[in-house]
Every structure is written in structure tokens, then in C-alpha cells.
Amino acid sequence: MCTNGVNTTQFKATIEQIDEAVALTRRWTHRAYHTADGAQHKQTAAKLQEAQSLLDEVRALLSEAGDICEEEAAATSGVSVNLV
């Protein structure tokens, strides 16, 4: 559905693609964490673990953005759906 010049389906798909890229980065960071931890690089491992947490927060925000995108599109479409 296109509202206010934005195709909501495509826009939500874009948000999902960003999330997938962040998920891949998070996976690589997790592997790097295990490498650093196994090599007794404790400070590096701690920073990588912190980065993982921040990437998890980014993914949560992207999930919220996708949900809000749909809600806002429905609110601005001027269409109401009623249960029959």
C-alpha cells in the first residue's frame, strides 16, 4: 500500500534488510568475541561483548520501527477495517 508517497510494503522490506545486515554483523562480532576470549584478550573480548549488546539493541529498535511503520501507514491511509 502506498501512503504519502511511500510504498509501505517496500519500506518495511528495507527495514528488514537493514536488520538482516545487522544480524550478520552481530554474528561476526560474536565469533570475534569467542576468538578474543579464547586467546585471553580479555579487554578486547569485553568490548566485543559490549558491541554485541549494542547490536542487539539496534535490532530491537529496527523491529519496533517496522511495527510502527505499518501502524502509521494504516493511520494515514484513511481506510478503516471493520470486523464483519
GIMOFEN-V14277 format. One record per residue. N is the residue number from 1. SS is DSSP state (A for helix, B for strand, O for the rest). PHI is phi in whole degrees, 0 to 359 (* if undefined). Layout:
N;SS;PHI
N;SS;PHI
This chain:
1;O;*
2;B;250
3;B;230
4;O;53
5;O;79
6;B;239
7;B;279
8;A;300
9;A;297
10;A;292
11;A;296
12;A;295
13;A;297
14;A;296
15;A;298
16;A;295
17;A;295
18;A;298
19;A;299
20;A;297
21;A;294
22;A;294
23;A;299
24;A;294
25;A;298
26;A;296
27;A;297
28;A;296
29;A;296
30;A;296
31;A;297
32;A;296
33;A;302
34;A;297
35;A;297
36;A;295
37;A;295
38;A;292
39;O;266
40;O;63
41;O;266
42;A;297
43;A;292
44;A;296
45;A;300
46;A;297
47;A;293
48;A;293
49;A;294
50;A;297
51;A;298
52;A;301
53;A;298
54;A;294
55;A;294
56;A;297
57;A;295
58;A;300
59;A;297
60;A;296
61;A;294
62;A;295
63;A;297
64;A;298
65;A;299
66;A;297
67;A;294
68;A;295
69;A;304
70;A;294
71;A;297
72;A;293
73;A;296
74;A;293
75;A;289
76;A;262
77;O;282
78;O;76
79;O;253
80;O;241
81;O;247
82;O;239
83;O;287
84;O;252
